[in-house]
Amino acid sequence: MSDDIKTILILSSYSSGSTAVAGFVELCGAYSCPPLTVTNDPLTPSAKEPVEYRNILVSCIDELSLRKQKPSSVFLDFFAKWHPAQLLKASEVGSKVIVLKHPLQAFFLDEIFEICDPKLVLVHRPFNNIEATRLRRQWHPVYGKAGARVIYNSLYSKLHEGSKSYISVPYESFLTHLAIQQDLLSFCSINPTPSELTEARKFLRVK
């Protein structure tokens, strides 16, 4: 039943390593709500972000200025219809969790909480490392530490003032520490098969 399927939100800035975390969770059995957005970075060809989800987010928030350009109700109306449909699709393929990842969802947590009670995964990385990835990709400054400061300020304020629990995942340590990976899976109530876990850890090693 789709009512039994949990939702995981990967909360992060751009260039934070959140794609690796989302990909790990996906390979461990989470439904990633395809089709997924592609990138021009050969190291991360898939952003692990649902295309429809990304489209509504970037229509509501200007991606380069991080300023709201449509009322929150526009996102809420979309999510109230789209989210149940994704739960049903996950159920049809036998998945017990869906994973949603995009930096701009940081600005719509209240609206998401109106529709579901997600597991919150905060992926963090030093600003200098975020900026180094942004420079390697030759992307706009908002995709580096400049944007990260704005997004994380919003996230930390919301999480600090809210009553929901969350798990904090340090990206670099997550790549190699099995205990951190297992803590994430336990928090998200994901129980991968041995073969799924092996493939997920292989995925991290090539990042």
C-alpha positions in Angstrom: 0.0 0.0 0.0 1.3 3.5 -0.9 0.2 4.8 2.6 3.0 2.7 4.1 5.8 4.2 1.9 8.1 6.7 3.6 9.6 9.8 2.1 13.2 10.8 2.4 14.3 14.4 1.8 18.0 14.9 1.0 18.7 18.5 2.3 21.8 20.2 1.0 23.3 22.9 -1.2 24.6 22.4 -4.7 28.0 20.8 -5.0 27.6 19.3 -1.5 27.9 15.6 -2.3 24.1 15.1 -2.0 24.0 13.3 -5.4 26.2 10.6 -4.0 24.1 10.2 -0.9 20.9 10.1 -3.0 22.4 7.6 -5.4 23.5 5.4 -2.5 20.0 5.4 -1.0 18.5 4.7 -4.4 20.8 1.7 -5.0 19.8 0.4 -1.5 16.2 0.2 -2.6 14.7 3.7 -2.5 12.5 4.9 -5.4 14.1 8.0 -7.0 10.9 9.2 -8.9 12.3 9.1 -12.4 12.8 10.5 -15.0 15.9 12.1 -13.4 17.7 15.3 -14.4 20.9 14.9 -16.3 24.0 17.2 -15.9 27.0 18.2 -18.0 29.4 16.9 -15.3 30.8 13.5 -16.5 31.6 12.6 -12.9 27.9 12.9 -11.9 25.9 12.5 -15.2 22.6 12.1 -13.2 21.7 14.7 -10.6 19.3 12.2 -8.9 16.7 14.9 -9.1 13.2 14.1 -10.5 12.6 16.2 -13.6 9.1 17.2 -12.7 10.1 18.1 -9.1 13.1 20.1 -10.3 10.9 22.0 -12.8 8.4 23.2 -10.3 11.1 24.2 -7.8 13.0 26.3 -10.4 9.8 27.9 -11.5 9.0 29.0 -8.0 12.6 30.0 -7.0 15.0 31.8 -9.3 17.9 29.4 -9.3 20.6 32.1 -9.7 19.3 34.6 -7.2 17.6 32.1 -4.8 14.7 34.5 -4.6 11.0 33.4 -4.6 9.3 34.3 -7.9 5.9 32.5 -7.3 3.8 32.1 -4.2 4.4 29.0 -2.1 0.9 27.8 -2.9 2.0 27.0 -6.4 4.5 24.5 -5.1 2.0 23.2 -2.6 -0.7 22.6 -5.2 1.8 20.7 -7.3 3.3 18.6 -4.5 -0.2 17.7 -3.1 -0.9 15.9 -6.4 2.6 14.7 -7.5 3.7 13.2 -4.2 0.9 10.6 -3.8 1.4 9.6 -7.4 5.1 8.9 -6.7 4.1 6.8 -3.7 1.9 4.7 -5.9 4.6 4.2 -8.4 7.1 3.2 -5.7 4.5 0.7 -4.4 4.1 -0.8 -7.9 7.9 -1.5 -8.1 8.0 -2.9 -4.6 9.9 0.0 -2.9 9.1 1.1 0.7 10.7 4.5 0.4 11.0 7.4 -2.0 13.9 9.8 -2.0 13.6 13.4 -3.1 16.7 15.6 -3.6 17.0 19.2 -4.8 18.7 22.1 -3.0 15.7 24.4 -3.6 13.4 22.2 -1.6 15.0 23.8 1.4 12.7 26.8 0.8 9.5 24.7 0.9 9.8 22.5 3.9 6.6 23.8 5.5 4.7 23.0 2.4 6.1 19.5 2.2 5.3 18.9 5.9 1.7 19.7 5.1 1.6 16.7 2.8 3.8 14.2 4.4 6.1 13.5 7.4 9.5 12.9 5.7 12.8 11.6 7.0 15.2 14.5 6.9 18.8 13.9 5.8 21.1 16.9 6.0 24.2 16.5 3.9 27.0 18.9 4.7 30.5 19.7 3.4 33.0 22.4 4.0 32.4 25.5 2.0 35.9 25.4 0.4 35.2 21.9 -0.9 31.9 22.9 -2.2 33.5 25.8 -4.0 36.3 23.6 -5.4 33.6 21.3 -7.0 31.8 24.4 -8.4 35.1 25.6 -10.0 35.8 22.2 -11.5 32.4 22.2 -13.1 32.8 25.9 -14.2 29.3 26.6 -12.9 27.7 29.8 -11.7 28.8 31.0 -8.2 25.4 30.2 -6.8 26.3 26.5 -7.2 29.3 27.0 -4.9 29.9 28.4 -1.5 27.9 31.6 -2.2 24.7 29.7 -2.8 25.6 27.2 0.0 25.7 29.9 2.6 22.1 31.0 1.7 20.7 27.5 1.5 22.3 26.2 4.7 21.2 29.3 6.5 17.6 28.6 5.6 18.0 24.9 6.4 19.6 25.3 9.8 17.1 28.0 10.8 14.2 25.7 9.8 15.6 22.7 11.5 16.6 24.6 14.7 13.1 26.1 15.1 11.2 22.9 14.1 10.3 19.8 16.0 11.4 17.2 13.5 14.4 15.0 14.0 17.0 14.7 11.3 20.3 12.9 10.6 23.4 14.9 9.7 25.7 13.3 7.1 29.2 14.7 6.6 29.9 14.0 2.9 33.6 13.1 2.8 33.3 10.8 5.8 30.2 9.2 4.4 32.0 8.0 1.3 34.3 5.7 3.3 32.9 5.1 6.7 30.6 2.1 6.8 29.2 3.0 10.2 28.0 6.4 8.9 26.4 4.7 5.9 24.7 2.2 8.1 23.4 4.9 10.5 21.8 6.6 7.4 20.1 3.4 6.3 18.9 2.7 9.8 17.5 6.2 10.2 15.7 6.0 6.9 14.4 2.5 7.7 16.0 1.0 4.6 17.1 -2.6 4.7 19.0 -3.4 1.5 19.9 -6.8 0.3 23.6 -7.7 0.5 23.9 -7.3 -3.3 22.1 -3.9 -3.2 24.5 -2.7 -0.4 27.5 -4.0 -2.4 26.5 -2.1 -5.5 25.7 1.1 -3.4 29.2 1.0 -1.9 30.8 0.5 -5.3 28.9 3.5 -6.5 30.4 5.6 -3.7 33.9 4.4 -4.4 33.8 5.8 -8.0 32.7 9.3 -6.9 
